[in-house]
Amino acid sequence: SGPQRPRWFVSHWWGEPVKDFIACLRRHLMDRGLPENTTYWVCAYALRQHALGLELAGGVEVSPFMRALQLTQGTVSVVDKMGYYFTRVWCGYELNESIMSHDSRYLHDIYAAADAKNVYGGAVHAVGLVDGFGVEDCDVLGNNSTEHKQRREANFPLDLVLKSSSFDVEQAEASQPEDKANILALVGKQAHALNATMRTRFGASRLADMLQDGAGSDPEAAAKREEDLTAMLSWLSASNLRKLAVYATHGYASTKAVERLVDSLPKTLVELRAECLRPECVPGVRKLVHRGQLETLELKACFLSPQDARRICEALVPKLGAKPKLKTLNLANNNLGAEGAKAVAECLVKNATVRDLNLMINNISDDGAGALALMLKENTALTSLNLIFNMITDNGASRLADGLRTNGVLAKLNVRINRMDSPGVAALRAAWIVRPGKHNREHLVYDTEQSEEQGAAAASGLGMHDDDISSYKSSAKYDDDAPWYEDLTDIMRNK
């Protein structure tokens, strides 16, 4: 017993059923993978209700609410089923401090009571819009997946998403008129941006539907989709949103809608994670990288060409006038080939910002591995490289090993599910040991042999498309007669 430091601040309307409130926090604990002793600050229980005058003495800025917000790592908004949360000015104030006054490291999760199924088919009684990824939002290899995140969040109550579109902190209410006046004075000119940010946080869960190409669909439905997209993009551009994750349903997004989306991204955005978004996003995204805005960029399965990869990565080359701050670059599952890997490698030779590079499922082959090896000989920033499922043989492994021998910075290399055998693995292990500095041997991740069942199981959760399947079909090792190749084809085409 005794004082406890709060880890999460809970923003809520006091009128929701206690059962729903507990369901939301329990689900949050599980989605985040938090220990059972995680502490939440809940004003209804933390304040002395018989002495609120004393608790709130000194004004809003020095209130227990403010002090608790400064101690926590994030806020959990618990939204009641009727949406009264959107009408309370104290909730608006807590949101202002959570999503407007902190940087992107401060987390903001949104939960509502709802009966649904999780990814394993189990019953859940609350659904959350997580800031980033929950523990279930990953593929079979443990990589964060925007697709899985969106599938989980699709169960969030649609009526609450729609009600959020009318959120207006200046129209919100308070039990004490002086509280509202003080809060609005503190929010000040940020009111419009706060409204836009809140509407965007909720509306982002519907972006996949809004981005779909309306050609051939019901005219009335297409008109409604256009209306919703226009409203959403206006809020997005006016918001202070710092992170955006969007899954565009395997390339069914409208070309024009994708261009409009990228053009509407706010200057506050530092993290963009997109899956299946289409290559038309590249010009706008390149600008964000070039001017040093983005710190994290994921364009997974976006049908990028090697030329697209070069355009993006050229924005990371200082001599071309770039001012990059990008730390994480994920171009997984784009079938970039050796040419694409070479484009990325050439641009990262002198780059000093990118720490994490993910090129899994790109069919880079041995020539692509060789290009990356040359980059590793000179690059002094990259600490993590993911090359899972890239058709790399012993030859490519030996070339990577040559690049590793003089690189003392790379801390993790993943070459699982490739075509290398014992000689290639031995070369990598030897290079990992003799290279400069101390490096954890467990951070060189590989498998020497893989059963047909293991290959099919791993591939089935990686989001491969027909063009990926075709590239593997041409391989001597993974041909039509390979039993697990047939399983992979069936699984992925019916995914």
Secondary structure, 3 states (H helix, E strand, C coil): CCCCCCCEEEEECCCCCHHHHHHHHHHHHHHCCCCCCCCEEEHHHHCCHHHHHHHCCCCHHHCHHHHHHHHCCEEEEEECCCCHHHHEHHHHHHHHHHHCCCCCCCEEEEEEEEEEECCCCCEEEEEEECCCCCCCCECCCCCECHHHHHHHHCCCCHHHHHHHCCCCHHHCECCCHHHHHHHHHHHHHHHHHHHHHHHHHHHHHHHHHHHECCCCCCHHHHHHHHHHHHHHHHHHHHCCCCEEEEECCCCCECHHHHHHHHHCCCCCCCEEEEECCCHHHHHHHHHHHHCCCCCEEEEECCCCCHHHHHHHHHCCCHHHCCCCCCCEEECCCCCCHHHHHHHHHHHHCCCCCCCEEECCCCCCHHHHHHHHHHHHHHCCCCCEEECCCCCCCHHHHHHHHHHHCCCCCCCEEECCCCCCCHHHHHHHHHHHHHCCCCCCHHHEECCCCCCHHHHHHHHHCCCCCHHHHHHHHCCCCCCCCCHHHHHHHHHHHCC
